[in-house]
Amino acid sequence: MRRYSDLVNQWQLITLAKHGVTAKMVAPFPPRDATLMGIAADFESCYQAYGEFQDRLEKYWCLRWITQDGESKKVHVRHLKEGMSRVEPIPLHLPIPELATHPHMTRAEDSRGGVNLLQLTAAVRVLEIEAKVEQLESVVEKVVDSASINIDEDASSD
């Protein structure tokens, strides 16, 4: 799909490069041409439909992966924002309202329940919320501070 819109764009650019200021008169599509605008609009709508289909297909196969090992599969998720979370090993986003009040990137262990492959939904229950982001940040700060102390000590001993 992208190739045709790129081809149209190349036609316009080649005409501009060859003819300079007079390109408007010889271009395949004159400025603000309805045909060109139609091509662009058709491309955008087709590309959007393709993207939506691709997203649904990806979600379907991710949900199939979750269901392949039986009914009580545990997965880890990372909270993104507004109750949406991403399942860690796969590119699947699921709404998990229990994590909506937690900070960004909070990690939780979840158990998934029923998966509906027609509606592309999964029932998810939070089992355990792991270390909070603030706790992780304080650990990182301590590690950075101790690393800088070690570097300073090494530099002073030289």
C-alpha positions, 0 to 999 in steps of 0.5 A: 500500500505504501508503495503507490503513495511513495510513487506519487510522491516521487513523481511530484519530487522528480517534476520539481527537481527537473522543472524548478519554478515551472513544475506546477505547470507540468506536474502529474498532479497540480497543486491542491488537485482533488485527485491527489487529495483523494489518493492521499485520503484513500491511502490513509483509510486503507492504511488505518484499516490495515493497522487495525487488522494487524493489531487484532491479529497480533492480539489474537495470537497473543491470547492464543499463546496465553491459553496454550498451557492450560487454564491457570497460567500466571503472567507478569505485567507492567502497568503502563497508564490508566489501568492498561498493562503490558504482558511482559514476554509478549506485545499484549496490552490488557486492561487491569483496573486494580493497577490503575492507582499504582505508579507507572511500570509497577510489576505484578503477577497475574493469573488469567482466567477465561479468554474470549478469542472472538471478543479478544478479551481475557479475565485477569486477576492480580495475584501479587504486586511486586516492588514499587517504582519508588523502591526501585528508584531508591535502590538505583540511587544507592547503587549509583552513589556507591559506584561513585564512591568506589570510583572516587576511592580508586581515583584517589589511590592512583 
